[in-house]
Structures are given as structure tokens and as C-alpha cells.
Amino acid sequence: MDWESPIPFAITTQEETTYPLQALPTILQKTVSDYQQYGQQPISLIACGALANVSLACQSLANVARDNYLISPVSLYFIVLAASGERKSASDNLFSQAARNWEEKVRSQRLPMVNAAKVLHRAWKMQCDELTYRLGSVIFMVDNRC
């Protein structure tokens, strides 16, 4: 198979175009532009963080079927290339905070169920070990009789 030569990320062959902020829903436009005034990161970087986290929040609402067998949650994937110090994490942390808070809340709510499941698993494992030991003893006795 003949592949074209890859285009290096570091080389820009044309002028950067203005990010199409107007293409975002109004609430995201306002959020992204307000945060840009505060954080001073590029609009495109902030918009990627916002869209990635909106995508995460929507995953449980819809699935996409690529065919009859490949069905998965709707998702967006982002690659952000920026120099060290451009505060990539700062804007992403802002938009991901709600998801992290929800995750921590659910984790703490489910901790009693997780601990109960661990206890049940340990009891089951002890039963399995006991049955394995007994089976081994029976096999040993049968082998010694022959």
C-alpha cells in the first residue's frame, strides 16, 4: 500500500484561521469567550476543552451505529498541540470539574456496595479454595488406592 508522506505537526503551511466561535451553541460561545478574557488562552484551545467535556456529558444520551454490530456511545476526540506553558490544563480543568465532582460523589455513594461485593467475593473465594482442597484430597486418596 502506498501511503502519502505524513505532514509534520510543527510546520504550518498557511495562516491560522479564526476559530468559528459562532458555530458553537450560544451558551458555549459565551462561556468560551468569557473564559478567554480571563485566562488569555487561544479560543480554539478553550473551545476544545469545552466541547470535549460536553461530549463526555452527553455520552449516555445517544449511541451511534456504524453498522448492525458496531454500536457505541456518541463521542468526540480531540488532539491539542500547544507549547509548554500555554495553560492547556487550566482551561480543561475548568470544564472537567463538574464531571470530576460527579464522579467523586458517585464513587463515595457506591463505596458501601463495593465493600460488600469485596466481602462476598472473599467468601466465594474461600469456598472455592475449600472445594479445591477437598477435591485434591479425594484425588490423592483415589490415586493411592490404585
C-alpha positions as CSV (number, residue, x, y, z in Angstrom):
1,M,0.0,0.0,0.0
2,D,1.4,3.4,-0.9
3,W,1.0,6.0,1.8
4,E,1.5,9.7,1.4
5,S,4.3,11.3,3.4
6,P,3.0,12.5,6.8
7,I,2.7,16.2,7.3
8,P,4.7,17.3,10.3
9,F,2.8,19.0,13.1
10,A,5.5,21.6,13.7
11,I,5.3,23.1,10.2
12,T,2.4,25.5,9.5
13,T,1.9,25.9,5.7
14,Q,-0.8,28.5,5.9
15,E,-2.0,31.3,8.2
16,E,-4.1,30.2,11.2
17,T,-7.8,30.8,10.6
18,T,-10.0,32.3,13.1
19,Y,-11.8,29.8,15.3
20,P,-15.5,29.6,14.2
21,L,-16.9,30.6,17.7
22,Q,-20.3,31.5,16.1
23,A,-20.7,27.8,15.2
24,L,-21.0,26.9,18.9
25,P,-24.3,27.0,20.8
26,T,-24.9,30.4,22.3
27,I,-24.2,29.2,25.9
28,L,-20.8,27.7,24.8
29,Q,-19.9,30.8,22.8
30,K,-20.4,33.0,25.9
31,T,-18.6,30.6,28.2
32,V,-15.6,30.2,25.9
33,S,-15.3,33.9,25.2
34,D,-15.7,34.8,28.9
35,Y,-13.0,32.3,30.0
36,Q,-10.7,33.5,27.2
37,Q,-10.9,37.1,28.6
38,Y,-10.0,35.7,32.0
39,G,-7.4,33.0,31.1
40,Q,-6.0,34.5,27.9
41,Q,-5.6,31.1,26.2
42,P,-6.4,30.8,22.5
43,I,-10.1,30.5,21.8
44,S,-9.5,27.2,19.9
45,L,-7.8,25.6,22.9
46,I,-10.6,26.7,25.3
47,A,-13.3,25.6,22.8
48,C,-11.7,22.1,22.6
49,G,-11.9,21.7,26.3
50,A,-15.5,22.8,26.4
51,L,-16.6,20.6,23.5
52,A,-14.7,17.6,24.9
53,N,-16.5,17.9,28.3
54,V,-19.9,18.5,26.7
55,S,-19.3,15.3,24.6
56,L,-18.4,13.4,27.8
57,A,-21.6,14.6,29.5
58,C,-23.7,13.5,26.5
59,Q,-22.3,10.0,26.0
60,S,-25.1,8.3,28.0
61,L,-27.8,10.1,26.0
62,A,-27.2,8.7,22.5
63,N,-25.4,5.8,20.7
64,V,-24.1,5.8,17.1
65,A,-24.4,2.7,15.0
66,R,-21.7,2.4,12.4
67,D,-23.4,-0.9,11.3
68,N,-25.6,-3.5,12.8
69,Y,-22.8,-4.7,15.2
70,L,-20.6,-1.7,15.9
71,I,-22.7,0.4,18.3
72,S,-21.1,2.7,20.8
73,P,-21.7,6.0,22.7
74,V,-21.5,9.2,20.7
75,S,-18.0,10.7,21.3
76,L,-15.7,13.4,20.1
77,Y,-11.9,13.0,20.1
78,F,-9.5,16.0,20.4
79,I,-5.8,16.4,19.9
80,V,-4.5,19.7,21.2
81,L,-1.0,20.8,20.2
82,A,0.3,23.7,22.2
83,A,3.6,24.7,23.6
84,S,4.5,24.2,27.3
85,G,3.1,27.0,29.4
86,E,0.1,27.7,27.2
87,R,-2.1,26.6,30.1
88,K,-3.8,23.7,28.3
89,S,-4.7,22.0,31.6
90,A,-6.1,25.2,33.2
91,S,-9.0,25.5,30.7
92,D,-9.6,21.8,30.6
93,N,-9.7,21.6,34.4
94,L,-12.3,24.3,34.5
95,F,-14.6,22.4,32.1
96,S,-14.0,19.0,33.5
97,Q,-14.6,20.0,37.2
98,A,-18.3,19.2,37.1
99,A,-17.6,15.7,35.7
100,R,-14.9,15.1,38.3
101,N,-17.2,16.2,41.1
102,W,-20.0,13.9,39.9
103,E,-17.6,11.0,39.6
104,E,-16.3,11.6,43.2
105,K,-19.9,11.8,44.5
106,V,-21.0,8.6,42.8
107,R,-17.8,6.8,43.9
108,S,-18.4,7.7,47.6
109,Q,-22.1,6.8,47.3
110,R,-21.2,3.4,45.9
111,L,-18.3,2.6,48.3
112,P,-20.5,0.6,50.7
113,M,-21.7,-1.6,47.8
114,V,-18.1,-2.0,46.6
115,N,-17.0,-3.1,50.0
116,A,-19.9,-5.5,50.4
117,A,-19.1,-7.0,47.0
118,K,-15.5,-7.5,48.1
119,V,-16.6,-9.3,51.2
120,L,-18.9,-11.6,49.2
121,H,-16.0,-12.2,46.7
122,R,-13.7,-13.2,49.5
123,A,-16.3,-15.6,50.9
124,W,-16.8,-17.1,47.5
125,K,-13.0,-17.4,47.0
126,M,-12.7,-19.2,50.4
127,Q,-15.4,-21.6,49.3
128,C,-13.6,-22.3,46.0
129,D,-10.3,-22.8,47.9
130,E,-12.0,-25.3,50.3
131,L,-13.7,-27.2,47.4
132,T,-10.4,-27.3,45.5
133,Y,-8.6,-28.6,48.6
134,R,-11.3,-31.3,49.2
135,L,-11.2,-32.3,45.5
136,G,-7.4,-32.6,45.7
137,S,-7.7,-34.7,48.8
138,V,-10.2,-37.1,47.1
139,I,-8.0,-37.4,44.0
140,F,-5.0,-38.1,46.2
141,M,-6.8,-40.8,48.1
142,V,-8.1,-42.4,44.8
143,D,-4.6,-42.3,43.3
144,N,-3.1,-44.0,46.4
145,R,-5.7,-46.9,46.3
146,C,-4.8,-47.8,42.7
